[in-house]
Amino acid sequence: GAVVSQHPSRVICKSGTSVKIECRSLDFQATTMFWYRQFPKQSLMLMATSNEGSKATYEQGVEKDKFLINHASLTLSTLTVTSAHPEDSSFYICSARTALLASYEQYFGPGTRLTVT
Amino acid sequence: AQTVTQSQPEMSVQEAETVTLSCTYDTSESDYYLFWYKQPPSRQMILVIRQEAYKQQNATENRFSVNFQKAAKSFSLKISDSQLGDAAMYFCAYQSTPDYYQLIWGAGTKLIIKP
């Protein structure tokens, strides 16, 4: 089946620093990747959608200068949280879809827990 | 805009019994997909079942089945013979067409399995 990985699974960083989270599709070409944020006991909140080779489309209220998304290849997207603050602490999930497989389905990564101290 | 509502924040069921999780949605579209996802304590999202709106037949996957009522805009999930491994958050999600790929999520229902 289609597998999506995320790295790191957990990261702790100091306030003011930047942290990068990688999302990789391991056995398929991800034409579109999605980045979600999930607070404890809440649903997934879509942050942005990225198509390979194009600029990401951010949801309303998401600071594009703070959450930098790059989808440079068909297997890799990165989310960089710049100048992180404690309120950025959250669980970040990526998902991917491809036109080559069942077009309706998104395949989810295992998530990254970010803690900003 | 489409919305998805899960009115049960938490449900509990005795092991081996049957439980039904509710989901309603609002849309003006006629062609769409509906999904149930499971998120266990590991936080990995797992697709449980999907339903295409144009299909009248309710989808089933082993112990999981749905009751899709298009006119009522209702999409409930029935879990039969509940097992301890079914304990998780369950999210209902809507997707308008295969080309419009954004998922609209419900708030989730926490399912507790009592041994």
Interface residues (C-beta under 8 A of the other chain):
Chain A: T32 F34 Q38 K41 Q42 S43 L44 L46 T49 F91 I93 S95 R97 S103 Y104 E105 Q106 F108 P110 G111
Chain B: Y33 S42 R43 Q44 M45 I46 L47 R50 F91 Q95 P98 D99 Y101 Q102 L103 W105 G106 A107 G108 K110
